[in-house]
Amino acid sequence: MLGFSHYNYRHFSREILREMAQSPFSGPEPGDGAPDFKATTLDGETLRLSDFEGKKNVLLLFGSVTCPMTAASIQGVNELYDQFRGDEIEFLFVYVREAHPGERVPAHNSTTEKKEAAVLLRDTEELEMPIIVDDTRGSIHRKYSRMPNPAYLIDKSGRVAFRAKWTKPEALESAIEELMEMQRERGVEHVIVHGGQDISMPLSYSELYAYRALERGGDESLSDFREALGIPGRVALTPSHVSRSLSERSGRYIAIGALTAAVLTGGLYAGFELRRRRLGVPRNPYRAYEKDEVRDTDNGTDYGAVGI
């Protein structure tokens, strides 16, 4: 599953949405050894995941600057980092392909372009943890399910203690606390915690934050998202419209897609207005990065595609 066309797809589409809805949560399962990798952070540090084995637990997060679920979870992720970083756990954020590429942040055609997008995420979201930039083929991402926003808690033995299909800070906080408590009480490195995994989709916290991810991609990102959900271009993206779409359509992938849209589209206008008013500026509050020229890219053929 997950397709076999382009890893860095140029447009989010209904076919990609269908593939995501029909695909299981792949990647290492609870109790499995976490696949090793060697990578370089934005700060130029080269590291291997296995460097932490026997020394630290690792929370491995994945996302991109155009991923609504990444934008929705980032505040909670930053709070987790402030709360738990130290001798017991290392945080690593892996920057993957764009979930919703557009004319401002296109599909990555080079490592340089991917690093620029990672810098944009770091700066706009004030992400302090080390950011690993995956290569343009998604070599790390493909080992860890290829979903747009998963999370893996890897214990000191190098095995998966907990995994989440979508990064949900509340679930990760509980898993981290349980893991560290069990390690202290039992004196062991490996333990499966918090039921091993969470594959449910978050339904509440993204409403005020989703818009900025799609808007950062550009008008094409918004248009592709609307088309993938079957919403006519003349119709505004509103929760009531999505609710009607859900009742009128059938099939598993449409149900999941529409449910996702209900989460995301509630914030398309509200998030924009909230931030504009809070900042007290008349201009678009999300376009500070437009001073940088964004080049069009042509995508090379590679691996499977999925995004949300």
C-alpha positions as CSV (number, residue, x, y, z in Angstrom):
1,M,0.0,0.0,0.0
2,L,0.9,3.7,0.2
3,G,1.5,3.8,-3.5
4,F,4.5,3.3,-5.7
5,S,4.6,6.5,-7.8
6,H,6.4,9.5,-6.3
7,Y,7.7,9.9,-2.8
8,N,7.7,13.7,-3.1
9,Y,4.3,14.0,-4.8
10,R,3.7,17.5,-6.2
11,H,0.0,17.6,-5.4
12,F,-2.2,16.1,-2.6
13,S,-5.0,14.2,-4.3
14,R,-8.1,12.1,-3.7
15,E,-6.0,9.0,-4.6
16,I,-3.5,9.8,-1.9
17,L,-6.3,10.3,0.6
18,R,-7.7,6.9,-0.4
19,E,-4.4,5.2,-0.1
20,M,-3.9,6.6,3.4
21,A,-7.4,5.6,4.6
22,Q,-6.9,2.0,3.3
23,S,-3.3,1.5,4.5
24,P,-2.5,-0.1,7.9
25,F,-0.1,1.5,10.3
26,S,3.2,0.0,9.1
27,G,6.7,0.4,10.5
28,P,8.2,-1.2,13.6
29,E,5.6,-2.4,16.1
30,P,5.7,-2.3,19.9
31,G,8.5,-4.5,21.1
32,D,10.4,-4.5,17.7
33,G,13.8,-3.1,17.4
34,A,13.8,0.5,16.0
35,P,15.4,0.7,12.6
36,D,18.8,2.4,12.9
37,F,19.7,5.4,10.7
38,K,22.5,7.9,10.3
39,A,21.6,11.5,9.7
40,T,22.6,15.1,10.1
41,T,20.7,17.7,12.1
42,L,20.0,21.3,11.0
43,D,22.8,22.3,13.3
44,G,25.3,20.1,11.5
45,E,25.6,17.4,14.0
46,T,25.8,13.8,12.6
47,L,24.2,11.1,14.7
48,R,23.0,7.6,14.7
49,L,19.8,6.4,16.5
50,S,21.9,3.6,17.9
51,D,24.2,6.2,19.6
52,F,21.5,6.4,22.3
53,E,21.1,2.7,22.9
54,G,21.9,1.8,26.6
55,K,22.0,5.5,27.4
56,K,18.8,7.3,26.7
57,N,15.2,6.7,25.6
58,V,14.3,8.5,22.4
59,L,11.1,10.2,21.3
60,L,11.2,10.1,17.5
61,L,8.8,12.5,15.8
62,F,7.9,13.1,12.1
63,G,6.4,16.0,10.3
64,S,6.6,18.9,7.8
65,V,5.7,22.6,7.6
66,T,2.6,22.0,5.4
67,C,1.2,19.2,7.6
68,P,-1.9,20.3,9.5
69,M,-1.4,17.6,12.1
70,T,2.2,18.7,12.7
71,A,1.0,22.3,13.2
72,A,-1.7,21.2,15.5
73,S,0.6,19.2,17.8
74,I,3.6,21.4,17.8
75,Q,2.8,23.5,20.9
76,G,2.2,20.3,22.9
77,V,5.4,18.8,21.5
78,N,7.4,21.9,22.6
79,E,5.9,21.6,26.1
80,L,6.9,17.9,26.2
81,Y,10.4,18.9,25.3
82,D,10.6,21.5,28.0
83,Q,9.2,19.0,30.5
84,F,11.2,15.9,29.8
85,R,14.5,16.7,28.0
86,G,17.5,15.7,30.0
87,D,19.6,12.6,30.8
88,E,16.7,10.1,30.5
89,I,15.2,11.0,27.1
90,E,16.3,12.5,23.8
91,F,13.9,14.2,21.4
92,L,14.5,14.0,17.6
93,F,12.3,15.5,15.0
94,V,12.6,14.0,11.5
95,Y,11.6,16.4,8.7
96,V,9.9,14.4,5.9
97,R,8.1,15.2,2.6
98,E,5.5,17.9,2.4
99,A,2.1,16.7,3.3
100,H,0.4,19.4,1.2
101,P,3.0,20.9,-1.2
102,G,2.2,24.1,-3.1
103,E,3.7,27.0,-4.9
104,R,5.3,28.5,-1.8
105,V,6.6,25.2,-0.3
106,P,6.8,22.7,-3.2
107,A,7.7,19.1,-3.2
108,H,11.4,18.7,-2.4
109,N,13.6,18.4,-5.4
110,S,16.9,18.7,-3.5
111,T,18.3,18.4,0.0
112,T,18.8,22.2,0.0
113,E,15.1,22.8,-0.6
114,K,14.2,20.3,2.1
115,K,16.5,22.0,4.6
116,E,14.9,25.4,3.8
117,A,11.5,24.0,4.6
118,A,12.8,22.5,7.8
119,V,14.2,25.9,8.8
120,L,10.9,27.5,8.1
121,L,9.2,25.0,10.4
122,R,11.8,25.5,13.1
123,D,11.6,29.3,13.0
124,T,7.8,29.8,12.6
125,E,6.9,27.1,15.2
126,E,9.9,27.8,17.6
127,L,10.9,24.2,17.6
128,E,13.9,23.8,19.8
129,M,14.6,20.1,19.7
130,P,17.2,18.7,17.2
131,I,15.7,18.5,13.7
132,I,16.9,15.7,11.3
133,V,16.4,16.4,7.6
134,D,15.6,13.1,5.9
135,D,17.0,12.7,2.4
136,T,14.8,13.4,-0.7
137,R,14.0,9.7,-1.0
138,G,12.6,9.4,2.5
139,S,15.1,6.8,3.6
140,I,14.3,7.3,7.3
141,H,10.6,8.0,6.8
142,R,10.0,4.8,4.8
143,K,11.4,2.8,7.8
144,Y,8.8,4.3,10.1
145,S,5.4,3.9,8.4
146,R,5.6,6.8,5.9
147,M,2.6,8.4,7.6
148,P,2.9,12.2,7.7
149,N,2.9,12.7,11.5
150,P,3.7,9.5,13.5
151,A,5.6,9.3,16.7
152,Y,7.8,6.5,18.2
153,L,8.9,6.2,21.8
154,I,12.1,4.1,21.7
155,D,13.4,2.8,25.0
156,K,17.0,2.4,26.1
157,S,17.2,-1.1,24.7
158,G,16.6,0.3,21.2
159,R,13.1,-1.2,20.9
160,V,9.7,0.5,20.4
161,A,8.0,1.0,23.7
162,F,5.1,3.0,22.3
163,R,4.0,4.3,18.9
164,A,1.3,6.7,17.7
165,K,-0.1,6.9,14.2
166,W,-0.6,10.7,14.8
167,T,1.5,12.8,17.2
168,K,-0.8,13.4,20.2
169,P,1.1,15.1,23.0
170,E,-1.2,13.9,25.7
171,A,-0.8,10.3,24.8
172,L,3.0,10.7,24.5
173,E,3.2,12.4,27.9
174,S,1.5,9.4,29.5
175,A,3.7,7.0,27.7
176,I,6.9,8.8,28.6
177,E,5.9,9.0,32.3
178,E,5.0,5.3,32.4
179,L,8.2,4.3,30.6
180,M,10.5,6.2,33.0
181,E,8.6,5.0,36.0
182,M,8.7,1.4,35.0
183,Q,12.4,1.6,34.2
184,R,13.1,3.0,37.6
185,E,11.0,0.5,39.5
186,R,12.0,-2.6,37.6
187,G,15.6,-1.7,36.7
188,V,15.0,-2.7,33.1
189,E,15.7,-0.9,29.8
190,H,12.8,-2.4,27.8
191,V,9.1,-2.2,28.5
192,I,6.0,-1.7,26.4
193,V,3.9,1.1,27.8
194,H,0.5,2.8,27.4
195,G,-1.0,-0.2,25.5
196,G,1.8,-0.2,23.0
197,Q,0.2,2.1,20.4
198,D,-2.4,4.7,19.6
199,I,-3.8,4.6,16.1
200,S,-6.8,7.0,16.7
201,M,-7.0,10.3,14.9
202,P,-7.0,13.5,17.0
203,L,-10.3,15.4,16.7
204,S,-10.1,18.5,18.8
205,Y,-6.9,20.3,19.2
206,S,-6.2,21.1,15.5
207,E,-9.1,23.4,14.8
208,L,-7.3,26.7,15.6
209,Y,-4.0,25.7,14.0
210,A,-4.6,23.7,10.8
211,Y,-5.0,26.7,8.5
212,R,-1.5,28.0,8.8
213,A,0.0,24.7,7.5
214,L,-2.1,24.6,4.4
215,E,-1.7,28.4,3.8
216,R,2.1,28.0,4.1
217,G,2.1,25.7,1.2
218,G,0.1,28.3,-0.8
219,D,-3.0,28.6,-2.8
220,E,-2.3,25.3,-4.6
221,S,-2.2,23.5,-1.2
222,L,-5.6,24.8,-0.3
223,S,-7.0,24.1,-3.8
224,D,-5.7,20.5,-3.8
225,F,-7.1,19.9,-0.3
226,R,-10.5,21.2,-1.4
227,E,-10.4,19.0,-4.5
228,A,-9.4,15.9,-2.6
229,L,-12.4,16.3,-0.4
230,G,-14.7,16.9,-3.3
231,I,-15.5,20.5,-2.2
232,P,-16.3,22.8,-5.2
233,G,-14.0,25.7,-5.6
234,R,-16.8,28.2,-5.2
235,V,-17.8,26.8,-1.8
236,A,-16.0,28.0,1.3
237,L,-14.3,25.4,3.5
238,T,-16.6,25.4,6.5
239,P,-17.5,22.8,9.1
240,S,-21.1,22.7,8.1
241,H,-20.3,22.0,4.5
242,V,-18.0,19.2,5.5
243,S,-20.7,17.7,7.7
244,R,-23.1,17.6,4.8
245,S,-20.4,16.0,2.6
246,L,-19.9,13.3,5.3
247,S,-23.6,12.4,5.3
248,E,-23.9,12.4,1.5
249,R,-20.9,10.1,0.9
250,S,-20.0,6.5,1.7
251,G,-17.0,4.3,1.7
252,R,-14.2,3.9,4.2
253,Y,-11.7,6.3,2.7
254,I,-14.3,9.0,2.2
255,A,-15.5,8.7,5.8
256,I,-12.0,9.0,7.1
257,G,-11.2,11.8,4.7
258,A,-14.3,13.7,5.6
259,L,-13.6,13.2,9.3
260,T,-10.2,14.6,8.8
261,A,-11.6,17.5,7.0
262,A,-13.9,18.2,9.9
263,V,-10.9,18.5,12.1
264,L,-9.0,20.7,9.7
265,T,-11.4,23.0,8.1
266,G,-12.9,24.4,11.3
267,G,-9.7,26.4,11.7
268,L,-9.2,27.6,8.1
269,Y,-10.8,30.9,8.7
270,A,-10.9,31.0,12.5
271,G,-7.2,30.3,12.9
272,F,-6.3,33.0,10.4
273,E,-8.5,35.6,12.1
274,L,-7.4,34.7,15.6
275,R,-3.8,35.1,14.8
276,R,-4.2,38.3,12.8
277,R,-6.2,39.9,15.6
278,R,-3.8,38.7,18.3
279,L,-0.8,40.1,16.4
280,G,-2.7,43.3,15.6
281,V,-1.5,43.5,12.1
282,P,-3.5,44.2,8.9
283,R,-1.4,42.0,6.7
284,N,-1.5,38.2,6.4
285,P,0.2,37.0,9.6
286,Y,1.5,33.8,8.0
287,R,3.5,35.3,5.1
288,A,6.6,36.6,6.8
289,Y,8.5,34.0,4.9
290,E,7.5,35.3,1.5
291,K,10.6,37.5,1.3
292,D,12.4,34.3,0.3
293,E,11.9,33.3,-3.3
294,V,10.4,29.9,-3.8
295,R,11.3,28.0,-6.9
296,D,9.1,25.6,-8.9
297,T,10.4,22.1,-8.9
298,D,9.8,19.0,-11.1
299,N,9.4,15.8,-9.1
300,G,11.6,12.8,-9.7
301,T,10.1,9.3,-9.6
302,D,10.6,7.5,-6.4
303,Y,8.6,5.8,-3.7
304,G,5.0,5.7,-2.3
305,A,2.9,8.7,-1.4
306,V,0.6,9.5,1.5
307,G,-0.3,12.6,3.3
308,I,-2.8,14.5,5.3
